[in-house]
């Protein structure tokens, strides 16, 4: 049961572990938590993996660092497997996705209001030199717009996957807490921070479980670590030294 869906942390161009993990555990689906940094179209990188399981993804902030990263995701044959702003049923489990990051140019949750509710608002307001391919700038293609957030809030899901972290992470956001509760999610899986933190002391306060998936790490539905992240413990050690 716990291996029906596996969650893969930030890949940052490193994919060698994906096929062996899928071959070993045979999940019905895997979800990539952003920052793929693809050097080739996604269907080419995951061709063998897709012969064994479904591959779903959300974007991370680094997936818009370069045009090729963007195109290899959004213009690939796997563009329709983007979970951002959607709820899909995987192995009988409703999984919702919120990709990207909060950026003050668009919306920072600490502010009293957002600057742009939707990509359309951004395009109407910006000078043509600030646009990319006639739309939102490349960098802000991985920014969270309130429109996406609000659309998710009206839906229900068992699992919420995000690139940003909830408030239990010291760099996380309480609005993700609220989103998870409003959607009725029992767990949140996130990437972005390249570490595997123990959030269990926060579960009761939050009302749901939270699991951070480390750099190129893999986590099962019950939060158990299938493959440790390559930087697990590094951030906590750094904080301990500074403290």
Wavefront OBJ file of the C-alpha trace (Angstrom):
o trace
v 0.000 0.000 0.000
v 2.651 2.542 1.020
v 4.556 1.997 -2.238
v 1.562 2.644 -4.518
v 2.728 6.245 -4.992
v 6.311 7.414 -4.458
v 7.468 11.022 -4.125
v 10.774 12.071 -5.667
v 12.629 15.090 -4.303
v 14.356 17.768 -6.381
v 16.272 16.047 -9.172
v 18.396 18.948 -10.450
v 19.444 17.061 -13.552
v 20.232 13.765 -11.754
v 17.936 10.934 -12.860
v 20.005 7.746 -12.597
v 18.235 6.525 -9.467
v 14.704 6.854 -10.850
v 14.512 3.679 -12.926
v 16.119 1.363 -10.315
v 13.713 2.629 -7.632
v 10.691 2.067 -9.883
v 11.953 -1.376 -10.905
v 12.374 -2.366 -7.266
v 9.124 -1.027 -5.789
v 6.796 -1.055 -8.833
v 4.614 1.901 -7.757
v 1.438 2.680 -9.653
v 2.603 6.292 -9.956
v 5.479 8.570 -9.018
v 5.326 12.312 -8.365
v 8.311 14.598 -8.990
v 8.379 17.544 -6.586
v 9.984 20.133 -8.862
v 13.414 21.420 -9.917
v 13.960 18.785 -12.569
v 16.336 20.920 -14.723
v 15.861 18.725 -17.775
v 18.576 18.782 -20.440
v 16.321 16.861 -22.846
v 12.549 16.567 -23.383
v 10.912 14.878 -20.416
v 9.560 11.932 -22.385
v 13.101 11.037 -23.437
v 14.513 11.240 -19.902
v 11.693 9.110 -18.444
v 11.043 6.769 -21.381
v 11.983 3.562 -19.523
v 10.342 4.670 -16.267
v 7.068 5.366 -18.055
v 6.981 1.808 -19.365
v 6.554 0.720 -15.739
v 4.523 3.467 -14.061
v 2.827 6.848 -14.421
v 5.059 9.899 -13.981
v 3.516 13.132 -12.657
v 5.290 16.374 -11.789
v 5.050 19.884 -10.410
v 7.418 22.715 -11.374
v 10.082 24.100 -9.080
v 11.674 27.533 -9.091
v 14.736 26.331 -11.033
v 12.646 24.905 -13.863
v 12.404 28.426 -15.262
v 16.087 29.335 -14.879
v 16.683 28.534 -18.543
v 14.450 28.360 -21.609
v 15.440 24.750 -22.263
v 14.345 23.673 -18.787
v 10.960 25.254 -19.362
v 10.506 23.862 -22.870
v 11.597 20.350 -21.911
v 8.776 20.333 -19.352
v 5.928 22.433 -20.689
v 6.395 21.643 -24.375
v 7.140 17.963 -23.853
v 4.825 15.030 -24.461
v 4.412 14.925 -20.670
v 3.056 18.445 -20.290
v -0.388 17.012 -19.468
v 1.077 15.234 -16.426
v 1.662 18.571 -14.683
v -0.143 18.434 -11.323
v 0.129 22.161 -10.633
v -3.304 23.544 -9.797
v -5.008 20.163 -10.259
v -6.356 17.195 -8.363
v -5.897 13.772 -9.953
v -6.575 10.271 -8.703
v -3.458 8.124 -8.462
v -3.811 4.557 -7.210
v -7.197 5.479 -5.749
v -5.738 8.485 -3.883
v -6.674 12.091 -4.679
v -3.421 14.019 -5.125
v -3.339 17.805 -5.520
v -0.366 19.845 -6.694
v 0.917 23.350 -6.042
v 4.141 23.948 -7.931
v 6.516 26.886 -7.968
v 7.417 29.359 -5.250
v 6.139 32.579 -3.706
v 7.798 35.682 -5.141
v 7.130 39.218 -3.950
v 6.759 40.475 -7.519
v 3.590 38.380 -7.764
v 2.436 37.445 -4.264
v 4.181 37.083 -0.952
v 1.815 35.663 1.679
v 3.238 37.981 4.341
v 1.935 40.999 2.414
v -1.564 42.303 2.979
v -2.483 41.734 -0.655
v -1.032 40.347 -3.860
v 0.329 42.368 -6.770
v -1.140 40.148 -9.484
v -4.002 37.704 -9.024
v -3.494 35.884 -12.318
v -1.061 35.671 -15.246
v -3.547 37.719 -17.252
v -3.339 40.545 -14.693
v 0.452 40.434 -14.929
v 0.436 40.660 -18.733
v -2.023 43.575 -18.765
v 0.081 45.576 -16.317
v 3.639 44.904 -17.502
v 5.639 46.650 -20.187
v 6.226 44.438 -23.260
v 9.940 44.286 -22.384
v 9.003 42.516 -19.136
v 7.136 39.771 -20.986
v 8.452 36.536 -22.430
v 6.940 35.009 -25.550
v 4.072 37.446 -25.160
v 3.214 36.345 -21.638
v 4.540 36.176 -18.082
v 8.320 36.520 -17.764
v 10.273 33.265 -17.834
v 11.275 33.559 -14.175
v 7.701 34.147 -13.041
v 6.384 31.129 -14.926
v 7.361 29.293 -11.710
v 5.770 31.853 -9.368
v 2.622 30.987 -7.438
v -0.329 33.121 -8.508
v -3.296 33.518 -6.134
v -5.609 32.324 -8.903
v -4.061 28.848 -8.823
v -4.117 28.755 -5.037
v -7.788 29.782 -4.840
v -8.833 27.231 -7.452
v -7.225 24.453 -5.416
v -8.817 25.673 -2.205
v -12.267 24.865 -3.566
v -11.356 21.210 -4.225
v -10.743 18.148 -2.062
v -7.657 15.935 -1.919
v -6.084 13.251 0.238
v -2.498 14.344 -0.465
v -1.103 17.785 -1.309
v 2.275 17.979 -3.042
v 4.091 21.309 -3.088
v 7.482 22.730 -3.903
v 7.293 25.278 -1.094
v 7.017 24.034 2.493
v 4.271 24.505 5.096
v 4.922 26.534 8.250
v 6.629 23.680 10.125
v 9.701 24.448 8.043
v 11.495 27.582 9.250
v 11.237 28.944 5.685
v 7.713 27.662 5.153
v 4.317 29.333 4.803
v 1.142 29.187 6.875
v -0.993 29.629 3.746
v 0.045 26.134 2.690
v -1.155 24.889 6.081
v -4.518 26.492 5.428
v -4.700 25.105 1.905
v -4.055 21.567 3.123
v -6.742 21.877 5.797
v -9.265 23.436 3.415
v -8.703 20.623 0.937
v -9.003 17.992 3.656
v -5.526 16.605 2.967
v -4.112 14.129 5.450
v -0.512 14.725 4.342
v 1.721 17.196 2.511
v 4.892 16.209 0.651
v 7.263 18.985 -0.404
v 10.653 19.497 -1.997
v 12.726 22.677 -2.441
v 14.742 22.520 0.810
v 16.957 19.543 -0.057
v 16.639 17.927 3.340
v 14.527 15.403 5.230
v 13.226 17.084 8.385
v 11.361 15.461 11.247
v 8.120 17.424 11.368
v 6.277 14.940 13.586
v 6.103 17.300 16.610
v 3.947 19.603 14.458
v 1.446 17.047 13.165
v -1.145 17.547 15.912
v -1.021 21.344 15.643
v -1.273 21.297 11.863
v -3.959 18.654 11.621
v -2.078 16.745 8.905
v 1.293 15.076 8.386
v 4.177 16.741 6.518
v 7.166 15.121 4.814
v 10.099 16.901 3.209
v 11.779 14.904 0.461
v 15.489 15.571 0.157
v 17.713 16.229 -2.837
v 17.200 13.246 -5.147
v 15.556 11.434 -2.247
v 12.460 9.236 -2.477
v 9.650 8.925 0.087
v 6.686 6.547 0.329
v 3.050 7.360 1.116
v 3.516 6.705 4.826
v 6.488 9.090 4.986
v 9.104 6.343 5.146
v 12.327 7.126 3.310
v 12.948 4.830 0.353
v 16.119 6.627 -0.715
v 17.790 9.225 1.529
v 18.422 12.621 0.010
v 22.002 13.474 -0.875
v 22.041 16.402 1.559
v 19.858 14.992 4.345
v 20.971 16.387 7.682
v 23.235 19.023 6.147
v 20.911 21.961 6.805
v 20.091 20.844 10.361
v 23.797 20.443 11.119
v 24.490 23.914 9.800
v 21.783 25.415 12.017
v 23.138 23.536 15.050
v 26.628 24.874 14.435
v 25.388 28.427 14.054
v 23.224 28.114 17.170
l 1 2 3 4 5 6 7 8 9 10 11 12 13 14 15 16 17 18 19 20 21 22 23 24 25 26 27 28 29 30 31 32 33 34 35 36 37 38 39 40 41 42 43 44 45 46 47 48 49 50 51 52 53 54 55 56 57 58 59 60 61 62 63 64 65 66 67 68 69 70 71 72 73 74 75 76 77 78 79 80 81 82 83 84 85 86 87 88 89 90 91 92 93 94 95 96 97 98 99 100 101 102 103 104 105 106 107 108 109 110 111 112 113 114 115 116 117 118 119 120 121 122 123 124 125 126 127 128 129 130 131 132 133 134 135 136 137 138 139 140 141 142 143 144 145 146 147 148 149 150 151 152 153 154 155 156 157 158 159 160 161 162 163 164 165 166 167 168 169 170 171 172 173 174 175 176 177 178 179 180 181 182 183 184 185 186 187 188 189 190 191 192 193 194 195 196 197 198 199 200 201 202 203 204 205 206 207 208 209 210 211 212 213 214 215 216 217 218 219 220 221 222 223 224 225 226 227 228 229 230 231 232 233 234 235 236 237 238 239 240 241 242 243
